[in-house]
Amino acid sequence: MIRLIIWTIVLLIAVGCATCGEKDMSIQDKYEQMYYPTVRIETEKGSGSGVVIDVYGGYSVILTARHVIEDVKKVRIRFYPSETEYVGEVTKVSKDHDLAIVMVQHKHDYTANLVKPKELLIFEETYKVGAALGNDKPLVTTGVVSEVWDDSFVTSSPIIWGDSGGGVYTKRDGEFILIGISTQISIAMGRFPVYHIGIAVDMFAVEEFLNAEP
């Protein structure tokens, strides 16, 4: 009987430790797959956000919203978690979507997970990460997919000033994947900002943009 009690206690401790490990790993995954790929983009006109989507040849490739870097060529990029800054160059701008690419001569350690786009589902959980309000570090909000449009979607993850160009993510198959780029705050009646509802360009539009000729 005593032996059974001891083994029961050992088993409970083991399960508890395993659960703690899973929680810690989940948080670390969120940092590495969503938080650290986020960058702050600063221009002479203001600031916004971006997402590191690839690294090759010593360069980091950053996806952002076109209106964040409109009419500029050189921008300052702040990376996380190092909080170091580098000068980036705008190399590609979308003619059809609010998207752009910035290249930085810096090999960043973290990139967002890009997978083949799939149809989004209403109620899918979303995570928005962006350098909102000009903060030195990214801000995170959560919500769900509220509505799906032709090349974009609505999310209840609040999007505020400075989030533009940042990533919106969901979790699929145990990975946090990029599903869109924040582009604007929802506007009611043509003039009233609805800060708790945001609009993001979806990955079908992103894929079209990335595959298009410069």
Secondary structure, 3 states (H helix, E strand, C coil): CHHHHHHHHHHHHHHHHHHHHHHHHHHHHHHHHHHCCEEEEEECCEEEEEEEEEEECCEEEEEECHHHCCCCCEEEEECCCCCCEEEEEEEEECCCCCCEEEEECCCCCCCCECCCCCCCCCCCEEEEEECHHHCCCCEEEEEEEEEECCCEEEECCCCCCCCCCCEEEEEECCEEEEEEEEEEEEEECCCEEEEEEEEEEEHHHHHHHHHCCC
